[in-house]
């Protein structure tokens, strides 16, 4: 593993992400108040999203947990694509199917394509 190149790629991605990020910064947390629909909030107590009620209570809670994990999942996806970009210079040039799919999704999330 080419650690200096991986570190450089990670730093470049982090800078680009901060420049283009337009969503409420994470981490986000799901809350499940008794008698009310779940909601997702940021560390600064900003409500990011009210969830539901859709389906039953368990579905609404699962949706809230998924939404709350979105900033972390986005960062992990950026890390994985960056890792592949750095490491692919050292082994096969055939991309696994997840790489173009992840790039396409990241472009959508960054507003680069519809």
SESEPA-857460 format. One record per residue (C-alpha): residue in three letters; x, y, z. Coordinates in steps of 0.001 Angstrom, whole numbers, plus 524288, in hexadecimal, padded with zeros to 5 digits. Each point is the difference from the previous one (the first is absolute). Layout:
<nodes>
ALAXYZ...
</nodes>
This chain:
<nodes>
UNK800008000080000UNK8054080D4F7FC10UNK7FCEE8072C80CBAUNK8054E80D897FC2AUNK7F7D57FFED7F393UNK7F4297FB0B8077FUNK801A980AB480A42UNK8016A80A667F56FUNK7F3DC7FB077F8ECUNK7F8568001080CC9UNK8043480DF58031AUNK7FC69804A37F252UNK7F2A47F97580117UNK7FD9F8060380D50UNK8033180D9A7FAEBUNK7F7547FE0C7F3FFUNK7F4FA7FAC380870UNK8006D80BC58090DUNK7FFED809337F446UNK7F4547F97D7F96FUNK7F85B7FB3780BD0UNK7F2C180670800BBUNK7F9137F6F18097FUNK7FF88801B980E9DUNK80CE77FADC8055EUNK7FF9B7F31780746UNK7FFDD7F8A08085AUNK7F1617FEB68002FUNK7F8007F8E880A45UNK7F2AB7F9B57FF34UNK7F6868032480B03UNK7F3B57F8928035AUNK7F7468089980893UNK7F4837F8D48061FUNK7F34B803847F94AUNK806848074C7F4C7UNK806617FBE77F33AUNK80EB17FDC380011UNK8090980AD47FB94UNK80E418019B7FC85UNK8083D80B0A80579UNK80DF4804BC7FF21UNK809618023680B43UNK7FBCF80E3D80072UNK7F2077FB6D802DBUNK7FBA6803F97F261UNK7F4DC7F7627FB6DUNK804A07FA527F330UNK7F3E37F80E7FCC4UNK7F3337FBE680614UNK7FD147F1F17FC80UNK7F29C7FA537FDF7UNK7F7077FB6A80411UNK801B67F6847F4A8UNK7FB547F21E8013EUNK801697FBBC80DEFUNK8083C8052780B32UNK80B157F65F7FD3CUNK800E2804667F1C8UNK8006F80E5B803FBUNK80AB57FD2D809E3UNK807CF7F8337F5F2UNK7FEB980B537F664UNK804C28099180A65UNK80BE57F77780305UNK803387FF107F184UNK7FEF580EB07FE01UNK808228028D80C3BUNK80ADB7F74A7FAACUNK8007B807307F2DFUNK80B878093B802DEUNK808407F4A0804F8UNK7FC5C7F76E7F471UNK8036580B107F6A7UNK80D75801AE80614UNK802917F15C7FFF0UNK7FC1F7FF2B7F1A3UNK8095180B277FCBCUNK80AB77F8D08077EUNK7FD7E7F3337F8D6UNK80022806527F280UNK80C4A8079280397UNK806847F3AF804EFUNK7FCC17F90B7F342UNK8054680B617F807UNK80D117FFA480736UNK8013C7F1358009AUNK7FBB57FD377F1FFUNK80D2A805077FB56UNK806447F42C8068EUNK7F74D7F5117FB2DUNK7F5A67FCE77F5E5UNK7F9DB80AFC7F862UNK7F2FC7F8EB7FF62UNK7F6E18075780916UNK7F6B77F83F8087BUNK7F1CE8037A7FD70UNK7FE8F807E680C74UNK80A1880A317FBC4UNK7F8B38061B7F474UNK7F3277FE9D80759UNK805CB8072A80BBAUNK805EC80A9F7F754UNK7F2D2802267F97DUNK7F925800DE80D1EUNK80A438096380562UNK7FE748089B7F3FCUNK7F13F800438023DUNK801E28036080E52UNK8097F80ADA7FC49UNK7F5F38056C7F667UNK8086C7FCFB7F428UNK7F5877F8477F8DDUNK7F1767FDCA80122
</nodes>
